[in-house]
Amino acid sequence: MANPINKELAQWLRDRRAENFTRDEVHALLIEHHYAQEDAERATAIAFDCPPEDLESLLDDDFQAEAANQTATWIEGFEPTARIKRAETQNSIPLDHGAIKVVCRSERPYVIGLANVLTAEECHELIEYSRYRISRAMVVSPIDGSDLVDDRRTSELVMLSRGESPLIAKLDERIAQLTGIPSDHGEGLQVMRYGVGAEYAPHYDYFAMGSLGERRHLKHGQRVATLVIYLNDVEAGGETIFPYGDLSIAPQTGHASYFAYTDEAGRCDAMSFHGGAPVKAGEKWIATMWIRDRPYVAA
Ligand SMILES: O=C(O)CCC(=O)C(=O)O
């Protein structure tokens, strides 16, 4: 997810608009001031495509203070850190299909590598269930929160509903047992295929309050954790990477990476920045579950 637009930048954009700078001039100035291409495009779009009141809202001190202290809220009884306590002290977690094994742990970013989250048969079944339903993956538009095709996410995917088939219902329940978070906090499994060269460039899974588009998604709750389940072995590439933690996890059938990104106060951890590295040979299938801080009802 995108970085917030701070107050100074919002002010500068508003001033340039008031002085009748063109879109191209604003973009060129941002590049001249060493903004990354993608950030310059987003800022230009906010200045020229959003309703003026959206840009104005970024100038509000209370809003900026809230955005700087990015937090998730949670319902009573819910543990905002979303840590898997058992996986910190045990190497094996017995569940309905056998035992899930812990293969690696990182404290910050908080990542747990797991094996046997799904059996090889379940992985195969999930791929075949999804194969003919996938289409180009999208990202959340930072401008209005809608779905957007973006070169930073070049996989194909299908979004499954919670409990939509006996297999999916079983997996939803297994994930809830593993994480300790009720299955209705899950957004539903997304099954994704990456061909050679496809990737998901590093990003945050939590929503940034300072992003006009992402802010709209926060009314359905903040994301607190992600489970990425690998459904096949990938010949080369396709690791899940955590650039700030200098950590990468190679896909293996039935394995998973679990990462959680909120602390006791619900603050989101920028160290959770992560991505799916380009596939170099073969193809990569994964099933991702994004988990919210409260029961999730799709928009
Ligand atoms: O493809 C991967 O390994 C990572 C997927 C990912 O970043 C996500 O689903 O948020």
The ligand as an SDF file (V2000), in Angstrom:
LIG
                    3D

 10  9  0  0  0  0  0  0  0  0999 V2000
    3.4660  -13.5410   -3.6860 O   0  0  0  0  0  0  0  0  0  0  0  0
    3.9240  -13.4650   -2.5540 C   0  0  0  0  0  0  0  0  0  0  0  0
    4.8080  -14.2380   -2.1830 O   0  0  0  0  0  0  0  0  0  0  0  0
    3.4750  -12.3810   -1.6230 C   0  0  0  0  0  0  0  0  0  0  0  0
    2.0220  -12.0290   -1.7880 C   0  0  0  0  0  0  0  0  0  0  0  0
    1.6840  -10.7350   -1.1250 C   0  0  0  0  0  0  0  0  0  0  0  0
    2.5190   -9.8830   -0.9780 O   0  0  0  0  0  0  0  0  0  0  0  0
    0.3440  -10.4630   -0.6370 C   0  0  0  0  0  0  0  0  0  0  0  0
   -0.5840  -11.2370   -0.9540 O   0  0  0  0  0  0  0  0  0  0  0  0
    0.1450   -9.4470    0.0630 O   0  0  0  0  0  0  0  0  0  0  0  0
  1  2  2  0
  2  3  1  0
  2  4  1  0
  4  5  1  0
  5  6  1  0
  6  7  2  0
  6  8  1  0
  8  9  2  0
  8 10  1  0
M  END
$$$$
